[in-house]
């Protein structure tokens, strides 16, 4: 599942990793991954960073992190 690897690099990769990834899959590929993210794939810091970096959110209007729905 390549999307999970991309999400991991976006979440915990260093600058060099992220630049290489962006060069390979482009802004559109990165945007797709964050828009389809599953709960737990991003920490709050990375979630906010990528939404701002990719132009997916305005200042202080970042959507909430994905959460798991418990059935009960």
Wavefront OBJ file of the C-alpha trace (Angstrom):
o trace
v 0.000 0.000 0.000
v 2.133 2.882 -1.262
v -0.213 5.505 0.222
v 0.719 4.365 3.726
v 4.433 4.761 2.972
v 3.830 8.225 1.539
v 1.822 9.174 4.645
v 4.642 7.918 6.894
v 7.229 10.003 5.049
v 4.941 13.041 5.184
v 4.464 12.497 8.910
v 7.969 11.608 10.137
v 10.368 12.083 7.208
v 13.120 14.667 7.259
v 13.392 17.536 4.785
v 15.427 15.516 2.270
v 12.919 12.641 2.386
v 9.984 14.986 1.836
v 11.693 16.802 -1.050
v 12.435 13.495 -2.781
v 8.877 12.326 -2.253
v 7.387 15.577 -3.566
v 9.592 15.339 -6.650
v 8.357 11.789 -7.316
v 4.613 12.146 -6.794
v 4.046 15.896 -6.989
v 1.746 18.204 -5.074
v -1.330 16.395 -6.371
v -0.102 13.051 -5.056
v 0.670 14.512 -1.647
v -2.742 16.189 -1.543
v -4.489 12.911 -2.356
v -2.711 11.114 0.457
v -3.601 13.664 3.117
v -7.199 13.948 1.934
v -7.609 10.164 2.200
v -5.647 9.770 5.437
v -6.789 7.241 7.985
v -6.830 7.772 11.741
v -3.367 7.630 13.281
v -1.388 8.238 10.081
v -0.549 11.870 10.913
v 0.308 13.634 14.129
v -1.247 17.040 14.734
v 1.870 18.983 13.774
v 2.284 17.231 10.418
v -1.457 17.405 9.730
v -1.462 21.188 10.097
v 1.815 21.649 8.229
v 0.674 19.711 5.149
v -2.722 21.347 4.989
v -1.050 24.767 4.948
v 1.840 23.713 2.682
v -0.485 22.183 0.072
v -3.002 25.033 0.209
v -5.750 22.779 1.544
v -6.646 25.030 4.485
v -6.596 28.658 5.456
v -4.971 29.866 8.648
v -6.712 28.400 11.704
v -9.205 26.511 9.505
v -7.516 23.131 9.279
v -9.967 20.224 9.366
v -9.766 17.925 12.387
v -7.558 14.861 12.303
v -9.355 11.701 11.175
v -10.765 9.711 14.079
v -11.958 6.163 14.534
v -15.676 5.571 14.897
v -16.532 3.160 17.678
v -19.607 1.064 17.155
v -21.639 0.476 20.198
l 1 2 3 4 5 6 7 8 9 10 11 12 13 14 15 16 17 18 19 20 21 22 23 24 25 26 27 28 29 30 31 32 33 34 35 36 37 38 39 40 41 42 43 44 45 46 47 48 49 50 51 52 53 54 55 56 57 58 59 60 61 62 63 64 65 66 67 68 69 70 71 72
